[in-house]
Amino acid sequence: MTTPHKQSVPSLRMRMGWLHAWVGFIAGLLLVCIFVTGTMSVFDTELTHWMQPETPYAQPGIPSAEALDKAAAAVTAQEGKKNRIFLSLPSDRDPLLHVTYMDHDVFKSETFHPQTGQSVPLRETVGGLFFFSFHYTLYMGRMFGVIFVQVLAVGMLVTLGSGVIIHLKALLPNLVAFRPQSSSPRPWIDAHVIAAVLFLPFMFMIAYTGVLIHANRFFPTTAIERPNRDGPGRNGHHQMPSLPPLAPLLADAAETFGADRLGFIQFSPKTVTVVRADNTKIGISRDHIDYDRVTGERIGLVSKNSPAARTSQFLSGLHMARWAPVPMRWLYFISGCAGYVMFATGLVMFLIKRRRTATQKNSLPMEIAEGLALGTVLGMPLACAGVLWMNRLLPADLPTRVTIEGSTLFVLWGALTVHALGRAFGHKVMKGWIEQSSLLSLLLCLLPVLDLATRWKWITGQDQTVYAAVDLTAVVLGLLALRLSVVLKRKTGTTASLSGPSFSKEIVS
């Protein structure tokens, strides 16, 4: 009576293995890109700071009345010409005052010192927001791109669930076993399982909240109240009423939210809206206070506190981690790196297993898969590093620098993918892995040199914390890339052995 049950368990594991492998590989190629840019987005504000090396030191806090008046004049000058103008208030992560607006789908800013009100000339850059936008849209548009990324997040949940079923019996033994000196594919499997299991709660959380965070793309209602956006029409220019003094408005809002909990100000023809900062609590609530644009009188506090709204706000905040103190954001960063390792090693294991059973007739699909895996696993981090390099190498006053910075990621990623496919078709894909990992190590380890060489003229009046953190993180990741390159070279034995037939056979040998 027990035989059918015993036979059903291997059958279930086989079905889960097939589902895990194919969904994991197809979704994994893009999820690697999502994890790379998402991990960088944990420190998106700090990356923008690094990409604007002219940034001076400033004490965070409520701006002076003089600084607010100058910022208000900049807002007035842009109103009627631009839609959705924001005045970003100083915070611990960004202590400057920014008048931000959209110009042809690109965010641009005028920056002021929060105490003196002096204009701060910063170079235009895509900043950390570029990686954040790529993370949740793949630069495919805010409707289709977001839905597509949500579908990939569902694929990630399927991959995680089926992976748990596959490794359930050996979960604990595999968790404490890492055998880097064993014959392939054991080290890849160990790295894959350890990265997945140690950070399994994070993986499920980030995928689940990623699906729900933009649920309004599937369902027309949303639980998060948005600030008032009534503004000038896109095709016309309207005369906007003069702005009231902003200092009394902020003083009043500080009594409600707290002096260190003010996020930004948004403007419309009828109101001035002060929005609570996202870092005040886990949930991203967008609580805000509306003031009459003409008189400056307080209209009222807008807050959505229904159970559905609080749940949506909590899930959004848990995913974005804007509330998180520095140690927690580093934990998010390390967890994101683990997600990258999990998918990268999963792609490698998929190739090793399929190459062993591949024949001459179906070698072309395998070569394409091997090239795409290399162009994604190492090509995407290389392309992101290339954006940082381009940011510092371009002239600060170049009018098209934002376009060039953004294009660098796609051009470099495409070139590296072509290089990877060329190595795969030439049966030298292992050489491609060694070349790209060595190049990644070089770009990352030399980033501090680039930073100091292009920032020395402003260095005396700056807080060095952000620059040191970005540079040291780049060096650590660069050394890991160098280690990968050394291990791969050791696996090949000699340069002559690089002419083997495939990545998988070279690794197995």
C-alpha positions as CSV (number, residue, x, y, z in Angstrom):
1,M,0.0,0.0,0.0
2,T,3.0,2.3,0.5
3,T,4.6,1.8,-2.9
4,P,2.5,4.4,-4.8
5,H,3.3,7.0,-2.1
6,K,7.0,6.2,-2.3
7,Q,6.9,6.6,-6.0
8,S,5.0,9.9,-5.9
9,V,7.7,11.6,-3.9
10,P,10.5,11.2,-6.6
11,S,7.9,12.1,-9.2
12,L,7.0,15.3,-7.4
13,R,10.7,16.2,-7.0
14,M,11.3,15.5,-10.7
15,R,8.4,17.8,-11.7
16,M,9.6,20.5,-9.3
17,G,13.2,20.1,-10.7
18,W,12.0,20.7,-14.3
19,L,9.9,23.7,-13.2
20,H,12.7,25.1,-11.0
21,A,15.3,24.8,-13.8
22,W,13.4,26.3,-16.7
23,V,11.5,29.0,-14.9
24,G,14.7,29.8,-13.0
25,F,16.9,30.1,-16.1
26,I,14.4,32.2,-18.2
27,A,13.5,34.5,-15.3
28,G,17.0,34.3,-13.8
29,L,18.6,36.1,-16.7
30,L,16.5,39.2,-16.0
31,L,16.3,38.8,-12.3
32,V,20.1,39.0,-12.1
33,C,19.8,42.5,-13.7
34,I,17.0,43.4,-11.3
35,F,19.0,42.2,-8.3
36,V,22.2,44.1,-9.4
37,T,20.4,47.4,-9.8
38,G,18.1,46.8,-6.9
39,T,21.0,46.2,-4.6
40,M,22.6,49.4,-5.8
41,S,19.3,51.2,-5.2
42,V,19.5,50.5,-1.5
43,F,22.0,53.4,-1.5
44,D,20.6,55.3,-4.4
45,T,20.8,58.7,-2.6
46,E,24.4,58.0,-1.7
47,L,25.2,57.1,-5.2
48,T,23.8,60.3,-6.5
49,H,25.9,62.1,-3.9
50,W,29.0,60.3,-5.2
51,M,28.1,61.1,-8.8
52,Q,28.0,64.8,-7.9
53,P,31.5,65.3,-6.5
54,E,31.0,69.0,-6.1
55,T,28.6,68.4,-3.2
56,P,29.6,70.5,-0.2
57,Y,29.2,69.7,3.5
58,A,25.9,70.9,5.0
59,Q,24.2,70.4,8.3
60,P,20.9,68.7,7.9
61,G,17.8,70.4,9.4
62,I,15.0,72.8,8.5
63,P,16.4,75.3,5.9
64,S,16.7,78.9,6.8
65,A,14.1,81.4,5.7
66,E,16.6,82.9,3.2
67,A,17.3,79.5,1.6
68,L,13.6,78.8,1.3
69,D,12.9,82.2,-0.3
70,K,15.6,81.5,-2.9
71,A,14.2,78.0,-3.5
72,A,10.7,79.4,-3.8
73,A,11.9,81.9,-6.5
74,A,13.4,79.0,-8.4
75,V,10.1,77.1,-8.1
76,T,8.2,80.2,-9.4
77,A,10.5,80.5,-12.4
78,Q,9.9,76.9,-13.4
79,E,6.1,76.9,-12.8
80,G,4.0,77.1,-16.0
81,K,6.9,75.5,-18.0
82,K,7.3,72.2,-16.1
83,N,4.9,69.8,-14.5
84,R,5.3,68.3,-11.0
85,I,7.8,70.5,-9.3
86,F,9.1,69.4,-6.0
87,L,11.2,71.1,-3.3
88,S,13.2,68.3,-1.7
89,L,14.0,69.1,1.9
90,P,17.4,68.3,3.6
91,S,17.8,64.9,5.4
92,D,20.6,62.9,7.0
93,R,21.2,61.2,3.6
94,D,21.0,64.3,1.5
95,P,21.5,67.6,3.5
96,L,21.0,70.0,0.5
97,L,17.8,71.8,-0.7
98,H,16.7,70.7,-4.2
99,V,14.2,72.2,-6.6
100,T,13.4,69.2,-8.8
101,Y,11.3,68.9,-11.9
102,M,10.8,66.7,-15.0
103,D,12.3,67.8,-18.3
104,H,11.6,65.4,-21.1
105,D,11.3,62.4,-18.7
106,V,14.6,63.3,-17.0
107,F,14.7,64.7,-13.5
108,K,16.7,67.9,-13.2
109,S,17.5,70.0,-10.1
110,E,18.5,73.4,-8.9
111,T,20.4,73.0,-5.6
112,F,20.8,75.4,-2.7
113,H,22.7,75.4,0.5
114,P,20.1,75.0,3.3
115,Q,21.7,77.5,5.7
116,T,23.1,80.2,3.4
117,G,20.7,79.8,0.5
118,Q,23.7,80.0,-1.9
119,S,23.2,78.2,-5.2
120,V,25.3,75.0,-5.4
121,P,26.3,74.2,-9.0
122,L,26.2,70.4,-9.3
123,R,26.7,68.5,-12.5
124,E,23.7,66.9,-14.1
125,T,23.7,63.1,-13.7
126,V,21.3,60.1,-13.9
127,G,22.3,59.5,-10.3
128,G,21.2,56.5,-8.2
129,L,17.6,57.1,-9.4
130,F,18.7,55.6,-12.7
131,F,19.4,52.2,-11.2
132,F,16.3,52.4,-9.1
133,S,14.2,53.1,-12.2
134,F,15.9,50.2,-14.1
135,H,15.3,47.9,-11.1
136,Y,11.5,48.1,-11.2
137,T,10.8,48.9,-14.9
138,L,13.8,47.5,-16.8
139,Y,13.5,50.9,-18.6
140,M,10.5,49.4,-20.5
141,G,8.0,52.1,-19.3
142,R,6.1,52.6,-16.1
143,M,3.2,50.5,-17.2
144,F,4.5,47.6,-19.2
145,G,7.9,47.6,-17.5
146,V,6.4,47.4,-14.0
147,I,4.0,44.6,-15.0
148,F,6.8,42.7,-16.7
149,V,9.0,42.9,-13.5
150,Q,6.0,41.8,-11.4
151,V,5.7,38.7,-13.6
152,L,9.4,38.0,-13.1
153,A,8.9,38.4,-9.3
154,V,6.1,35.7,-9.6
155,G,8.6,33.6,-11.4
156,M,11.1,34.1,-8.6
157,L,8.5,33.0,-6.1
158,V,7.9,29.8,-8.2
159,T,11.6,29.2,-8.4
160,L,12.1,29.7,-4.6
161,G,9.2,27.4,-3.7
162,S,10.2,24.6,-6.1
163,G,13.8,25.0,-4.9
164,V,12.8,24.5,-1.3
165,I,11.0,21.3,-2.3
166,I,14.0,20.0,-4.2
167,H,16.5,20.6,-1.4
168,L,14.2,20.0,1.6
169,K,15.7,16.7,2.8
170,A,19.3,18.0,2.6
171,L,18.6,21.6,3.6
172,L,20.5,21.7,6.9
173,P,23.5,19.5,5.7
174,N,23.9,21.7,2.6
175,L,23.6,24.9,4.7
176,V,26.8,24.1,6.6
177,A,28.8,22.6,3.7
178,F,30.8,24.6,1.3
179,R,33.4,22.7,-0.6
180,P,35.2,25.1,-2.9
181,Q,38.0,22.5,-3.7
182,S,35.6,19.8,-4.8
183,S,35.1,18.9,-8.4
184,S,32.5,20.8,-10.3
185,P,29.6,21.4,-10.1
186,R,29.7,20.9,-6.3
187,P,31.1,24.4,-5.4
188,W,28.5,26.0,-7.6
189,I,25.7,24.0,-5.9
190,D,27.1,24.8,-2.4
191,A,27.3,28.5,-3.2
192,H,23.8,28.5,-4.7
193,V,22.2,26.7,-1.7
194,I,24.0,28.7,1.0
195,A,23.1,32.0,-0.6
196,A,19.5,30.9,-1.1
197,V,18.9,29.3,2.3
198,L,20.7,31.8,4.5
199,F,18.7,34.6,3.0
200,L,15.5,32.7,2.2
201,P,13.2,34.9,4.3
202,F,14.6,38.0,2.6
203,M,14.2,36.4,-0.9
204,F,10.6,35.5,-0.3
205,M,9.9,38.9,1.3
206,I,11.5,40.9,-1.5
207,A,9.7,38.9,-4.2
208,Y,6.3,39.0,-2.5
209,T,6.4,42.7,-1.7
210,G,7.8,43.3,-5.2
211,V,4.6,41.8,-6.7
212,L,2.3,43.7,-4.4
213,I,4.0,47.0,-4.3
214,H,2.6,48.0,-7.7
215,A,-0.6,45.9,-7.5
216,N,-2.6,48.9,-8.7
217,R,-1.2,48.1,-12.2
218,F,-3.4,45.1,-12.1
219,F,-6.2,46.5,-9.9
220,P,-7.3,50.1,-10.5
221,T,-7.5,51.2,-6.8
222,T,-4.6,52.0,-4.6
223,A,-4.3,52.2,-0.8
224,I,-1.7,55.0,-0.7
225,E,-2.9,58.6,-0.7
226,R,-1.0,60.8,-3.1
227,P,-0.4,64.5,-2.7
228,N,-2.5,66.9,-4.6
229,R,-1.3,67.1,-8.2
230,D,-3.6,69.6,-9.8
231,G,-1.3,71.7,-11.9
232,P,-0.9,73.4,-15.3
233,G,-1.9,71.5,-18.3
234,R,0.8,69.8,-20.3
235,N,0.1,71.8,-23.4
236,G,-0.5,75.2,-21.9
237,H,1.1,77.7,-19.5
238,H,-1.0,79.1,-16.7
239,Q,-0.3,82.1,-14.5
240,M,0.4,80.6,-11.1
241,P,-0.4,82.6,-7.9
242,S,2.5,83.8,-5.9
243,L,3.9,81.5,-3.3
244,P,3.4,82.4,0.4
245,P,6.6,82.4,2.7
246,L,7.6,78.8,3.1
247,A,9.3,79.1,6.5
248,P,6.1,79.4,8.5
249,L,4.6,76.5,6.6
250,L,7.5,74.2,7.5
251,A,7.5,75.4,11.1
252,D,3.8,74.4,11.4
253,A,4.4,71.1,9.6
254,A,7.3,70.3,11.9
255,E,5.0,70.6,14.9
256,T,2.9,67.8,13.4
257,F,5.5,65.5,11.8
258,G,8.7,66.5,13.6
259,A,11.5,68.8,12.5
260,D,13.6,65.9,11.1
261,R,10.6,64.2,9.4
262,L,9.8,66.5,6.6
263,G,10.3,65.0,3.1
264,F,9.4,67.4,0.3
265,I,7.0,70.2,-0.7
266,Q,4.8,69.9,-3.8
267,F,3.0,72.9,-5.5
268,S,-0.3,73.3,-7.3
269,P,-2.3,76.3,-8.4
270,K,-4.4,76.1,-5.2
271,T,-2.3,74.5,-2.5
272,V,1.2,74.0,-1.1
273,T,1.7,70.5,0.2
274,V,4.2,69.4,2.8
275,V,4.8,65.7,2.7
276,R,6.1,63.5,5.6
277,A,9.5,61.9,4.9
278,D,9.6,58.3,4.0
279,N,12.1,57.5,6.7
280,T,9.9,58.2,9.6
281,K,8.3,54.7,9.8
282,I,8.3,51.5,7.9
283,G,5.2,52.2,5.9
284,I,5.4,54.7,3.0
285,S,2.2,56.6,3.9
286,R,2.6,59.9,2.0
287,D,0.9,61.7,4.9
288,H,0.8,65.4,4.0
289,I,-0.5,68.7,5.1
290,D,-2.2,71.1,2.6
291,Y,-1.8,74.8,2.8
292,D,-3.7,77.5,0.9
293,R,-1.4,78.8,-1.8
294,V,-2.5,82.4,-1.5
295,T,-2.9,82.9,2.3
296,G,-0.6,80.1,3.6
297,E,-3.4,79.0,5.9
298,R,-3.5,75.3,6.9
299,I,-6.2,73.4,5.1
300,G,-5.8,70.1,6.8
301,L,-3.8,66.9,7.4
302,V,-4.4,64.1,4.9
303,S,-3.7,60.6,6.1
304,K,-5.0,57.2,5.0
305,N,-5.2,54.8,8.0
306,S,-7.6,52.0,6.9
307,P,-6.3,48.4,7.4
308,A,-5.9,48.0,3.7
309,A,-4.0,51.2,3.4
310,R,-1.7,50.4,6.3
311,T,-1.0,47.0,4.9
312,S,-0.1,48.4,1.4
313,Q,2.1,51.1,3.0
314,F,3.9,48.5,5.2
315,L,4.7,46.2,2.3
316,S,5.9,49.1,0.1
317,G,8.1,50.4,2.9
318,L,9.4,46.9,3.7
319,H,10.5,46.5,0.1
320,M,12.1,49.9,-0.4
321,A,13.7,50.2,3.1
322,R,13.7,54.0,3.1
323,W,13.0,53.8,6.8
324,A,16.0,51.6,7.5
325,P,19.0,52.9,9.5
326,V,22.4,52.5,8.0
327,P,23.1,49.0,9.5
328,M,19.8,47.7,8.2
329,R,20.4,49.1,4.8
330,W,23.8,47.3,4.7
331,L,21.9,44.1,5.6
332,Y,19.6,44.7,2.6
333,F,22.6,45.4,0.4
334,I,24.3,42.1,1.5
335,S,21.0,40.2,1.0
336,G,20.7,41.7,-2.5
337,C,24.3,40.5,-3.2
338,A,23.2,37.0,-2.0
339,G,20.3,37.1,-4.4
340,Y,22.6,37.9,-7.2
341,V,24.9,35.0,-6.2
342,M,21.9,32.7,-6.0
343,F,20.6,33.4,-9.5
344,A,24.1,33.6,-11.0
345,T,25.1,30.2,-9.7
346,G,21.7,28.8,-10.7
347,L,22.3,29.9,-14.3
348,V,25.7,28.2,-14.2
349,M,24.3,25.0,-12.8
350,F,21.6,25.0,-15.5
351,L,24.2,25.2,-18.2
352,I,26.4,22.5,-16.7
353,K,23.6,20.0,-16.5
354,R,22.2,20.7,-20.0
355,R,25.6,20.7,-21.6
356,R,26.4,17.2,-20.4
357,T,23.4,15.8,-22.3
358,A,23.6,18.2,-25.3
359,T,24.4,16.8,-28.7
360,Q,26.0,18.3,-31.8
361,K,22.6,19.0,-33.2
362,N,21.4,21.2,-30.3
363,S,24.7,22.8,-29.5
364,L,23.6,26.2,-30.9
365,P,20.9,26.8,-28.3
366,M,23.4,25.9,-25.6
367,E,26.0,28.3,-27.0
368,I,23.4,31.1,-27.1
369,A,22.4,30.3,-23.5
370,E,26.1,30.2,-22.4
371,G,26.7,33.6,-24.0
372,L,23.6,35.2,-22.6
373,A,24.5,33.9,-19.1
374,L,28.0,35.4,-19.3
375,G,26.7,38.6,-20.8
376,T,24.2,39.0,-17.9
377,V,26.0,37.6,-14.9
378,L,29.2,39.7,-15.4
379,G,28.0,42.0,-18.2
380,M,25.4,43.8,-16.1
381,P,27.7,44.6,-13.1
382,L,30.3,45.7,-15.6
383,A,27.8,48.0,-17.3
384,C,26.8,49.6,-14.0
385,A,30.5,50.2,-13.1
386,G,30.8,51.7,-16.5
387,V,28.1,54.3,-15.7
388,L,30.1,55.4,-12.6
389,W,33.3,55.7,-14.7
390,M,31.5,57.7,-17.4
391,N,30.0,60.0,-14.8
392,R,33.5,61.1,-13.7
393,L,35.1,61.1,-17.1
394,L,32.6,63.3,-19.0
395,P,33.1,67.1,-18.7
396,A,30.9,68.4,-15.9
397,D,29.3,71.0,-18.1
398,L,28.5,68.8,-21.1
399,P,24.9,69.4,-22.1
400,T,24.2,65.8,-23.1
401,R,26.0,64.1,-20.2
402,V,22.8,62.7,-18.7
403,T,21.9,61.0,-22.0
404,I,25.4,59.7,-22.4
405,E,25.5,58.3,-18.8
406,G,22.2,56.5,-19.2
407,S,23.2,55.2,-22.6
408,T,26.5,53.8,-21.3
409,L,24.7,51.0,-19.4
410,F,22.9,49.7,-22.5
411,V,25.8,50.2,-24.9
412,L,28.3,48.6,-22.7
413,W,25.9,45.8,-21.7
414,G,25.2,45.1,-25.3
415,A,28.9,45.1,-26.3
416,L,29.7,42.7,-23.4
417,T,26.9,40.4,-24.5
418,V,28.2,40.4,-28.0
419,H,31.6,39.6,-26.7
420,A,30.2,36.7,-24.6
421,L,28.3,35.3,-27.5
422,G,31.4,35.5,-29.6
423,R,33.4,33.5,-27.1
424,A,30.5,31.0,-26.8
425,F,30.3,30.4,-30.5
426,G,34.1,30.1,-30.7
427,H,34.0,27.4,-28.0
428,K,36.1,29.7,-25.7
429,V,33.4,30.8,-23.3
430,M,35.6,30.1,-20.2
431,K,38.1,32.6,-21.6
432,G,35.2,35.1,-21.8
433,W,34.4,34.5,-18.1
434,I,38.0,35.1,-17.2
435,E,38.2,38.3,-19.3
436,Q,35.0,39.9,-18.1
437,S,35.7,39.0,-14.4
438,S,39.2,40.5,-14.7
439,L,37.8,43.7,-16.4
440,L,35.2,44.0,-13.6
441,S,37.8,43.7,-11.0
442,L,39.9,46.3,-12.7
443,L,37.1,48.8,-13.0
444,L,36.0,48.4,-9.4
445,C,39.4,48.3,-7.7
446,L,40.5,51.5,-9.6
447,L,37.3,53.4,-8.8
448,P,38.8,55.0,-5.7
449,V,41.7,56.3,-7.8
450,L,39.2,57.8,-10.3
451,D,37.2,59.3,-7.4
452,L,40.3,61.1,-5.9
453,A,41.6,62.1,-9.3
454,T,38.4,63.8,-10.3
455,R,37.3,65.2,-6.8
456,W,40.5,66.6,-5.3
457,K,39.6,70.3,-5.9
458,W,36.4,70.0,-3.7
459,I,37.7,67.5,-1.1
460,T,38.6,70.0,1.7
461,G,35.0,71.2,2.2
462,Q,33.3,67.8,2.1
463,D,32.1,65.0,4.4
464,Q,34.1,62.0,3.2
465,T,31.8,59.3,4.5
466,V,29.8,58.7,1.4
467,Y,32.8,58.7,-0.9
468,A,34.8,56.4,1.3
469,A,31.8,54.0,1.6
470,V,31.3,53.8,-2.2
471,D,35.0,53.4,-2.9
472,L,35.6,50.7,-0.3
473,T,32.5,48.8,-1.4
474,A,33.8,48.9,-4.9
475,V,37.2,47.6,-3.9
476,V,35.7,44.7,-1.9
477,L,33.5,43.7,-4.8
478,G,36.5,44.1,-7.1
479,L,38.6,41.8,-5.0
480,L,35.8,39.2,-5.1
481,A,35.7,39.5,-8.9
482,L,39.5,39.1,-9.0
483,R,39.1,35.9,-6.8
484,L,36.6,34.6,-9.3
485,S,39.0,35.2,-12.2
486,V,41.8,33.5,-10.4
487,V,39.7,30.4,-9.5
488,L,38.5,30.2,-13.1
489,K,42.1,30.4,-14.4
490,R,43.1,27.7,-12.0
491,K,40.2,25.5,-13.2
492,T,41.4,25.7,-16.7
493,G,44.9,24.7,-15.7
494,T,46.8,26.4,-18.5
495,T,46.1,28.9,-21.2
496,A,46.1,26.2,-23.8
497,S,43.1,24.5,-22.2
498,L,41.0,27.6,-22.8
499,S,40.1,26.3,-26.3
500,G,37.8,23.6,-24.9
501,P,34.3,23.1,-26.4
502,S,32.2,24.9,-23.8
503,F,31.9,26.6,-20.5
504,S,30.3,23.5,-18.9
505,K,32.9,21.0,-20.1
506,E,35.7,23.3,-19.2
507,I,34.3,23.7,-15.7
508,V,33.7,19.9,-15.3
509,S,37.2,19.2,-16.4
